[in-house]
Amino acid sequence: MMMQVASAVWLNETELCSIEYLAEVSGLSVTDIRDLVDIGAILPAQGPTDDMDESQSFHLRYVVTAKKARRLRDDFELDRHGVAVALMLLRRIQDLEAELQSSIAGGTTKR
């Protein structure tokens, strides 16, 4: 009998993780994570800095972003610039959907 063990992590704005943890759970390399930081898809908890060192920590919500970047890279064979554009467009879609939902909830839709 084969047994699988799964762990759950609450992805939020208060808990932090290391760059190594992001790389481990996403399937990306530390260099790939640094690329995501360079393009602004992932931001260090301390805010953007010029020097990226190993002691930087990140909000756990970026686990989702890192996993999404890995899937985009692998499934569509995108380079780092393609991943950056795709992530930017996905974020814009989420923003527009949220705006639409709030306008529907507020009854301010245009006809």
Number of C-alpha atoms within 10 A of each C-alpha: 2 3 5 4 4 5 4 5 9 9 14 12 12 11 14 18 18 16 20 17 16 24 20 13 12 20 16 18 15 16 11 16 21 18 16 21 16 16 15 13 20 20 19 19 16 10 9 13 12 6 7 12 10 10 10 18 20 23 20 21 18 21 22 14 18 23 17 17 26 22 17 19 18 11 9 11 12 17 11 16 12 15 22 21 14 17 19 15 12 13 14 12 12 12 12 12 12 12 12 14 13 13 13 12 10 9 9 10 11 6 3
